Amino acid sequence: MSPLQILILAIIQGAAELLPVSSSAHVIVAEKLMGLDPTAPAMTMLLVMLHTGTMFAVIVYFWSAWRRSYFASAARFKMNAVWIIVATAATGVVGLALIEVIKIVVGRGAPGFEIEHLFGNSKLMAVSLAVAGLLIIAASRMRVGDAPLTIRRAAWIGAVQGLCLPFRGFSRSGATISTGMALGVARRRAEEFSFALAVVITPAVIVREGWRLYKAEAAAGQVGNLVQLMGPSLLGMVFSFLAGLLALRWLSSWLEQGRWHLFGAYCLVAAAFVAWLG
């Protein structure tokens, strides 16, 4: 990969990961257009580092707000921790159960079948983008709420996040923020909680992808290649961090200005493009 390709993928990942438009769908399309192999070790390593960069962008951007709302007192911290734990547990239950069902129904129990085999399916990606777009538009049309976050609402948000795990194109941030809004939670509160969940779940995704890459390279006797891939991947992490910060400012601005539906409209357009690209 050239530095220009790394820059392009980092900007796409950094922006689309945090905007409610599905980073994975955009990255896969960009890789295809640039003639890159999404399954290559260099791409896997780069994707792991790009996720790391966007995670740090979320922490930096929301730290002040989280410090006021989550760390204001021991009682507030405990209450918010319970909500995050409940939501994350719901994500795990729904997401893992859905993955197992897909393996049985689609993979027909084949031992070598992995959920990642579906990630390059353009039709499935287009449908996921369209569903995310419709959810965003529907949530944006509902009355602006000011309901408090509760264990029940946190569980629903976490469950919807679980639905996003197997499907590339079903935006995690778009689905969770929209679900919070649909449940009457204030827009800013729904946004802060959505990205708090992202910080909790992203390290697990990074470790999983990193471990899959290590096992693949170890089986091929090419573990040393990972060291060579680290330099370009670190460069990509920096680019995705900067792109992520700008994307979060954009998201917060449109969310507060009542332009949330425009992200949904974009998802519908992107779904049509992905379906056409095939």
TORDO-707637 format. One line per 5 residues: number of its first residue (from 1); for each residue y, x, z of C-alpha. Coordinates in steps of 0.05 Angstrom, whole numbers, plus 5000, padded with zeros to 4 digits. Layout:
<recs>
NUM> Y X Z | ...
</recs>
This chain:
<recs>
1> 5000 5000 5000 | 5070 5023 4984 | 5127 5021 5035 | 5158 4965 4994 | 5094 4923 4998
6> 5091 4935 5073 | 5164 4914 5080 | 5153 4850 5039 | 5091 4830 5079 | 5125 4847 5146
11> 5186 4804 5129 | 5141 4746 5106 | 5096 4751 5168 | 5154 4762 5216 | 5193 4702 5190
16> 5137 4654 5174 | 5098 4668 5238 | 5155 4641 5280 | 5183 4589 5233 | 5141 4526 5229
21> 5116 4541 5158 | 5050 4579 5171 | 5052 4654 5164 | 4979 4661 5144 | 4988 4617 5082
26> 5049 4655 5060 | 5018 4724 5073 | 4954 4705 5035 | 4995 4680 4975 | 5038 4743 4977
31> 4977 4787 4979 | 4947 4752 4919 | 5012 4757 4879 | 5016 4832 4894 | 4943 4843 4877
36> 4922 4864 4947 | 4855 4850 4979 | 4864 4810 5044 | 4796 4834 5069 | 4811 4908 5061
41> 4814 4949 5127 | 4886 4969 5112 | 4906 4896 5107 | 4869 4877 5171 | 4902 4934 5209
46> 4970 4916 5182 | 4961 4843 5200 | 4942 4862 5272 | 5006 4903 5279 | 5049 4850 5246
51> 5024 4800 5298 | 5042 4850 5352 | 5112 4857 5325 | 5125 4782 5324 | 5097 4775 5395
56> 5148 4825 5420 | 5203 4788 5382 | 5184 4724 5419 | 5186 4759 5486 | 5254 4791 5473
61> 5285 4727 5445 | 5261 4679 5499 | 5262 4725 5559 | 5328 4701 5587 | 5309 4627 5579
66> 5240 4639 5610 | 5271 4677 5668 | 5315 4617 5683 | 5262 4564 5675 | 5196 4599 5693
71> 5217 4652 5743 | 5273 4617 5780 | 5230 4608 5842 | 5158 4615 5864 | 5149 4539 5859
76> 5177 4537 5788 | 5132 4595 5768 | 5070 4562 5797 | 5086 4495 5763 | 5098 4526 5695
81> 5037 4571 5702 | 4994 4510 5714 | 5021 4477 5651 | 5008 4539 5609 | 4938 4547 5637
86> 4922 4473 5624 | 4949 4477 5553 | 4913 4542 5538 | 4848 4513 5565 | 4856 4452 5521
91> 4868 4498 5462 | 4804 4536 5477 | 4762 4473 5485 | 4788 4439 5422 | 4794 4501 5379
96> 4726 4532 5396 | 4691 4465 5391 | 4722 4452 5323 | 4703 4521 5298 | 4630 4509 5319
101> 4629 4441 5284 | 4657 4474 5220 | 4604 4528 5224 | 4549 4475 5229 | 4577 4428 5176
106> 4606 4477 5126 | 4565 4539 5140 | 4502 4499 5152 | 4484 4544 5210 | 4480 4607 5166
111> 4479 4668 5213 | 4529 4707 5171 | 4580 4651 5165 | 4648 4664 5196 | 4707 4616 5201
116> 4747 4670 5165 | 4708 4653 5102 | 4751 4590 5096 | 4817 4626 5101 | 4822 4640 5026
121> 4807 4568 5007 | 4871 4547 4971 | 4856 4472 4972 | 4843 4472 5047 | 4906 4513 5057
126> 4947 4465 5016 | 4921 4405 5055 | 4936 4440 5121 | 5007 4455 5099 | 5017 4383 5078
131> 4991 4356 5144 | 5037 4403 5183 | 5096 4382 5140 | 5083 4308 5151 | 5076 4320 5227
136> 5142 4357 5229 | 5179 4303 5189 | 5149 4247 5233 | 5170 4282 5297 | 5240 4295 5271
141> 5249 4220 5259 | 5234 4202 5331 | 5288 4191 5383 | 5310 4254 5417 | 5276 4254 5485
146> 5289 4286 5553 | 5222 4272 5586 | 5197 4327 5633 | 5138 4369 5616 | 5076 4346 5654
151> 5003 4366 5658 | 4985 4310 5611 | 5037 4329 5559 | 5019 4402 5565 | 4946 4385 5553
156> 4963 4346 5490 | 5006 4403 5463 | 4949 4452 5478 | 4898 4407 5444 | 4939 4403 5381
161> 4947 4478 5382 | 4871 4482 5383 | 4869 4442 5318 | 4910 4497 5285 | 4861 4554 5300
166> 4811 4544 5243 | 4860 4524 5189 | 4907 4571 5153 | 4969 4531 5134 | 4970 4487 5195
171> 5031 4518 5229 | 5019 4530 5303 | 5093 4528 5322 | 5107 4469 5277 | 5049 4429 5306
176> 5062 4445 5380 | 5137 4435 5378 | 5129 4371 5339 | 5077 4346 5388 | 5123 4360 5446
181> 5180 4324 5412 | 5134 4264 5396 | 5116 4261 5470 | 5190 4256 5488 | 5200 4328 5511
186> 5269 4356 5496 | 5272 4399 5433 | 5293 4463 5468 | 5241 4454 5523 | 5186 4441 5471
191> 5206 4504 5434 | 5206 4547 5496 | 5138 4521 5518 | 5108 4528 5448 | 5126 4602 5445
196> 5104 4614 5516 | 5035 4590 5494 | 5040 4637 5434 | 5052 4697 5479 | 4990 4678 5519
201> 4944 4667 5459 | 4969 4722 5412 | 4940 4781 5451 | 4871 4749 5446 | 4879 4742 5371
206> 4902 4814 5365 | 4843 4840 5405 | 4794 4798 5366 | 4820 4821 5299 | 4823 4893 5322
211> 4752 4891 5348 | 4726 4860 5282 | 4761 4915 5244 | 4732 4970 5289 | 4661 4943 5282
216> 4667 4939 5207 | 4693 5010 5201 | 4642 5036 5251 | 4586 5005 5211 | 4613 5040 5149
221> 4622 5105 5186 | 4696 5106 5171 | 4728 5099 5240 | 4773 5158 5224 | 4808 5116 5172
226> 4839 5074 5227 | 4882 5133 5249 | 4909 5142 5178 | 4926 5068 5175 | 4964 5069 5240
231> 5029 5099 5211 | 5042 5047 5157 | 5020 4992 5205 | 5070 5014 5259 | 5124 5012 5206
236> 5104 4941 5189 | 5106 4923 5263 | 5179 4945 5268 | 5198 4905 5206 | 5161 4843 5231
241> 5196 4849 5299 | 5265 4849 5267 | 5247 4793 5218 | 5219 4753 5277 | 5283 4757 5316
246> 5323 4731 5257 | 5272 4675 5245 | 5276 4652 5317 | 5352 4646 5313 | 5344 4605 5250
251> 5291 4560 5281 | 5331 4547 5344 | 5394 4531 5304 | 5360 4481 5258 | 5322 4450 5316
256> 5385 4437 5356 | 5424 4414 5295 | 5372 4361 5277 | 5347 4397 5215 | 5275 4402 5238
261> 5253 4356 5181 | 5274 4408 5130 | 5218 4453 5153 | 5171 4395 5141 | 5198 4385 5071
266> 5188 4459 5057 | 5115 4455 5080 | 5103 4398 5030 | 5134 4439 4974 | 5093 4500 4995
271> 5030 4457 4996 | 5042 4436 4924 | 5054 4508 4903 | 4990 4533 4938 | 4949 4477 4906
276> 4979 4495 4838 | 4966 4570 4848 | 4894 4552 4863
</recs>
